[in-house]
Amino acid sequence: MAYSYDEQNIFAKILRGEIPNKTVLETDHSLAFEDINPQAPQHVLVIPKGPYVTFDHFASEASEAEIADYVRAVGKVAQMMGVTPDAGQGYRMLSNAGPDGHQEVPHLHVHIFAGAFLGRMIKVRSPQ
């Protein structure tokens, strides 16, 4: 499937420095920053710097260096947040893709939620 990347999405603007953010971590290929509308006591977004729409798009077109950097950045952010299970905590990662996945920004991003008991997995609602 061919993906069309929107250069005007909010994360592209953040990457270009047009919109400020509260950076948590920046690497050669990734940027992590605090969510402006947190859904948990700790809520950080991790995005690749490249123009990727979803995880499958990223996995099929990103370089090995981008993939390794991004995966390591996600893990590093969880460690920096102090929420890894070895610290006695825990976290949830979420990446929405496409309309059924309720993706709001067409740029790959992983949410890291932590800081409270997050409950079980989502409940699927029947289509109406």
C-alpha positions as CSV (number, residue, x, y, z in Angstrom):
1,M,0.0,0.0,0.0
2,A,1.3,3.5,-0.8
3,Y,1.1,6.0,1.9
4,S,0.7,9.7,1.5
5,Y,2.4,11.8,4.1
6,D,0.8,15.1,5.1
7,E,3.7,17.6,5.6
8,Q,1.3,19.9,7.5
9,N,0.4,17.5,10.3
10,I,1.1,18.8,13.8
11,F,4.1,16.4,14.4
12,A,5.7,17.5,11.2
13,K,5.4,21.1,12.4
14,I,6.9,20.1,15.8
15,L,9.8,18.4,14.0
16,R,10.4,21.6,11.9
17,G,10.4,23.7,15.1
18,E,7.2,25.6,14.1
19,I,5.4,24.4,17.2
20,P,7.1,24.1,20.6
21,N,7.1,21.0,22.7
22,K,8.4,19.7,26.0
23,T,11.1,17.4,24.8
24,V,11.8,14.3,26.9
25,L,14.4,12.8,24.5
26,E,15.8,13.5,21.1
27,T,18.0,11.2,19.1
28,D,19.2,11.1,15.5
29,H,16.0,9.6,14.2
30,S,13.4,10.1,17.0
31,L,11.8,12.7,19.2
32,A,9.9,12.1,22.5
33,F,7.8,14.8,24.1
34,E,5.1,15.3,26.7
35,D,1.5,15.0,25.4
36,I,-0.3,18.3,25.6
37,N,-3.6,16.5,26.6
38,P,-2.3,13.8,28.9
39,Q,-4.6,10.8,29.4
40,A,-2.6,9.4,32.3
41,P,-0.4,11.0,35.0
42,Q,2.6,10.4,32.8
43,H,2.0,10.5,29.0
44,V,4.8,10.8,26.5
45,L,4.7,10.6,22.7
46,V,7.6,9.1,20.7
47,I,7.8,9.8,17.0
48,P,10.2,9.0,14.3
49,K,11.7,12.0,12.5
50,G,11.0,10.5,9.1
51,P,7.7,10.9,7.2
52,Y,5.9,7.7,8.3
53,V,2.2,7.5,8.7
54,T,1.8,4.2,10.6
55,F,3.9,1.4,12.2
56,D,3.4,-0.8,9.2
57,H,4.5,2.0,6.9
58,F,7.6,2.6,9.1
59,A,8.5,-1.1,9.3
60,S,8.3,-1.5,5.5
61,E,10.1,1.7,4.4
62,A,12.4,3.0,7.3
63,S,16.1,2.2,7.3
64,E,17.6,-0.3,9.7
65,A,19.2,2.7,11.6
66,E,15.8,4.5,11.9
67,I,14.1,1.3,13.1
68,A,16.8,0.5,15.7
69,D,16.9,4.1,16.9
70,Y,13.1,4.4,17.3
71,V,12.7,1.1,19.1
72,R,15.5,2.0,21.5
73,A,14.1,5.5,22.0
74,V,10.8,4.1,23.1
75,G,12.5,1.8,25.6
76,K,14.8,4.7,26.8
77,V,11.8,6.9,27.4
78,A,10.1,4.3,29.6
79,Q,13.4,4.0,31.6
80,M,13.7,7.8,31.9
81,M,10.1,8.0,33.1
82,G,11.1,5.5,35.9
83,V,8.1,3.3,35.1
84,T,9.7,0.0,33.9
85,P,8.6,-3.1,35.7
86,D,12.1,-3.5,37.2
87,A,11.4,-0.2,38.9
88,G,8.2,-1.7,40.4
89,Q,6.0,0.2,38.0
90,G,4.5,-0.5,34.6
91,Y,3.4,1.3,31.5
92,R,1.2,0.9,28.4
93,M,2.3,1.6,24.8
94,L,-0.3,2.4,22.2
95,S,0.0,3.3,18.5
96,N,-3.2,4.1,16.6
97,A,-3.3,3.4,12.9
98,G,-6.0,4.5,10.4
99,P,-9.6,5.3,10.9
100,D,-10.7,2.2,12.8
101,G,-7.7,2.6,15.1
102,H,-8.8,6.2,15.7
103,Q,-5.5,7.7,14.5
104,E,-5.8,11.5,14.8
105,V,-2.4,12.6,13.6
106,P,-1.2,11.0,10.4
107,H,2.4,10.6,11.6
108,L,3.5,7.4,13.4
109,H,3.6,7.9,17.1
110,V,3.7,5.7,20.2
111,H,1.9,6.9,23.4
112,I,3.6,5.8,26.6
113,F,1.1,5.9,29.5
114,A,2.1,5.5,33.1
115,G,1.8,6.8,36.6
116,A,-1.4,5.0,37.6
117,F,-3.1,1.6,37.4
118,L,-4.3,1.6,33.7
119,G,-6.8,-1.2,33.9
120,R,-7.3,-4.0,31.5
121,M,-7.3,-3.8,27.7
122,I,-9.9,-1.8,25.7
123,K,-13.4,-3.0,25.2
124,V,-14.5,-3.2,21.6
125,R,-17.7,-1.4,20.8
126,S,-20.1,-2.8,18.2
127,P,-20.4,-0.7,15.1
128,Q,-23.6,1.3,15.1
